[in-house]
């Protein structure tokens, strides 16, 4: 593996090289993970967690939003008390975040497509075209049947806002528990956690657009730009990017991450790895 440290001189040279790669790229495929939203200030732990969930922390003993998402709440009223707040503070009435806005400026005038495991809708809030986005892991803004009885999702903004307004002691009123309009079972979040995840028509349409984009850019100077991707689900972005760069001899790979940025030896001569704050790096690229 080619691993990059945080030496300022090294980073300066790599940033200059990445600037040139962006300028000369025929197409850019962006792969964005949780690190991009963290750089925008949407961290799931620390002070932000305490600001919104100190009561849940005290009552249930978890210490970040991610862990709270897997907590075995004893009732649907408690489950939706937590999740309505979780969805609201990460999906609705939030700014795009400067790193997202800077990224859009970097891609201005370019042929690009975004593959992301993020579910917080920041790309669209920043102004990215919906037709150039593939949210492969779901969307905080959607409900689905918990079974599911249909491959269908439902917008949840009105329901989430009402749950947030009427919850008390971390619980929502029983009558606000969302139910599937088809079978009557409880709804759940449209987030990929197990085999029950719904891939609806919109998901499949976005997947088809992404595959079409990849097929159209197998030749030429395609830049695979990986931003804030960890090792929770490397098979979605990181490994496929490595494989495509290895197979496409004119393509290039860039890995930007807070702590650890690296590339396989097989593609190191066509890779740039920059470890450091993503927001700062994107600003320097501008």
N, C-alpha and C positions, 0 to 999 in steps of 0.2 A: 504493500500500500504506500502511496505517496501521501504523507500527512503534512499539513501546513501549520506552522505555529503562529504566534501573534507579533513577531518582530515587525516594527513599523516600516523598516526599509524593505523587507520582503513584501509586505502587504502593498506598499506603494507601487512596486514594480508589477505585482499581479493585478492591481486595480487598473493600471495603465494598459496592461495587456487585455484585460476584460473589456475595457472601453473600446479598444480597437476591434475586438471580436463582436461586440454589440453593433458597432458601426458597420462592419462588413458582412454581418449575418444576412443570409437570404431569408431565414425564418428563425423564430425563437420559440422553443417549447419550455414553458415555465412549469416547474414542479414545486408547489408550495406546501409547507407543513406548518405545524403549530408554532415553530420558532418565529415565523413572520408575524403572527398575531401577537406573540409575546413581545416582540420588538416594537409593536405599535401600542403597547401598554395594556394589552388584554391578557394579563397573566392569570393563571388559575389558582395561584397560591399567594402567600405573603399578605401584604396590607390590603390588596384588592379583595382577597377572599374574606379577610376579617371585616372589611367595610360592609360587605353585603350578607355575610353568612355567620357572623359571630354567634348568633343564637343557635344555629344548627351545630356549630362546632362545640358549643357548651353542652348541648343536649345529647348529641350522638357521638361525639368524639373524633370525627374526621377533620382533617386540617387543610384540605384543598378541594376545589370544585370537582376535579376529576374523580377523586376518591368518593365524594358525595354522590356522584352519578351511579356508583355501583353499590351504594349502601342498601341493605335489605329492609327498607321501611316496612312497618307492620301494617300499614293501611294505605289505600289509594289516596286518601285525603292528605296524608303526610308526604307520599311520593310526589303528588302534584304541587304540594306546598313548596317543596324543594325545587322541582323541575320548572315550575312556572317562573320562579325567581331566577333560576339558572338560565333559562331561555331568554328572559327579558334583559338581563344585564349583559348578555353576550350577543344578542341578535337585534333587539329593538332599541331605538332612541340612543344609539351610540355613533360616534363619528367613524369615518372610514379608517383613520389612523394614517399618519404621515408616510410610513414606509409603503403602504399600498398606493398612496397618491404619487409618491416618487417613482415607484415601479411603473405606473401607468405612463408617466412622463418619459421614462426611459424607453418604453415600447412604442411611443408615438411614431406613427408612420411605418411601423414594422408589421410583417406578417407574423402573428403570434397566436399561441393557444395556451391556456392555463389548465393544468391538471392539479387539483388540490384535495388534500384530505381534511382541510378545514371545513367547518360546518357553520361558520358564524356570519356568512353573507358579506364580509368586508369588501370583497372584490366588486360586487355590484354597487355597494354604497359609494365606493371610490370612483365609479364611472366606467368600469370595464364592461364591454359588450357581453350580454348574456350568452350570445351565440359562440363566444370564444372561451367559455368556461365549462368545466366538467367537475362538479362536486361529487366525487365518487363515493364518499362515505355518508352522504345524507345532508340534511339541512335542519337547523334548529327551528326553522319557521314552519315545519310540516309535522302533522300527526299522521299515524297509520294505525290500522287495526292491529291489535296485539297478536292475533292468531298467525298470520293475517288471512282474512277471508277473500280479499281482493288485492291485486297489485295496484293499489290506488293510494294517493296521499291527499291530505287536506290542509289548507292554510289554517294557521292557529293563532294569528295575531289577536283577534278579538277575544278569543277564549283565554289566552295567556294574560291579557291585560285585566280581564274580569277576575281571574284567579288571584292575580297579584293584589288587586284592589280589595278583595273580600276575604283574603286569608287571615287567620288569626292564630297566634301561637304556632306558626309554621304549618298550619293545616288549612285546606280549602273546605268550603261547605260541601257535603255529600252530593248535592244536586249539580255541582259544577264539575264533577268527575267526567271527563269526556268519554263518550261511548260511540262505537262504530255505528254509523247510520244504516248500515246494511244488516249486520248480525247482532248488534247490541252489546258485543263484548267491549271491555275497556280499551280505549285507545292507548298508544304509547308513542314515544318519540321516533321519528324517522332517522335513526342513527344506526350505523352498521355495528351491531354488537354480537349478533348470532345469525343463524339461518333464517330468522323471521324478517330480516330487513327487506323492505319493499323497494324494488327497482321499478318505478312507474314509467309511464310513457315519456315524461320529461327526462328521466335518468337515461333511458335507452336512446333518446334523440341526442342528448349531449355526448353519450359514449360513441355514437355513430359519427358525429361531427369530429370528435377527437381522432378516431381511427382514420377518417378521411384525411384529416390534416397531416397525420403522420405518413400516410401512404403517398401524399402529394409532395412530401419533402424528404424522401429517402436519399435523394442526391442533392448536392450543393452544400453550402456552408450553413448547416443548421446548428444553432447553439442550444444545448440542453442546459437550462439554467435552474439549478436546484437551490431552493431558499428555505432554510430552517427546517429541514427534514431530518428526523431522528431515526431510531431503529425500532420503533414500535411496529411499524408496518412497512419495512423496506421493500417488500415485494410489489408495492403499488407505484412508487416513484423511483427510488434510488437504484434498485437492481435493473429495472427496465431501461433507465437512462444509460447505465453503464453498458448494457448489452447493445443498445442501439448505437452508441458512439463507437463501440468496438466494431460493429458490423458496417457502419457508414463512414468510410474513410476520410471524408471531407468534414465531418461533423466535429463539434467540440463540446466539452463538458465543463461547467463551472459549478463548484460547490461552495455556497456561502452558509456559514453556521457560526453560532456564538462560540462554542467551545472546540468542537472537533470537525475539521473539514479535511476530507481525504478522497483519494481516487485510486482505483486499481493500477498496478504497474503496467498492465497491458494498454492503458490509455493515458498514461501520465504525460506523454509528450503532446497530448491534445487536451490537457486539463489545467484549470486554474482552481486552486483551493484557497479560500480566504476565511480564516478564523477571526471572529470579532463581532462587535455589535452590528446586526443586520441593518438597522436604521442608519447608522453612521456610514456603512459601506455603500448603501444605495445613494446617500447624499453625495459621497465622493465620486461615484460613477456619473452623477449628473454634472 
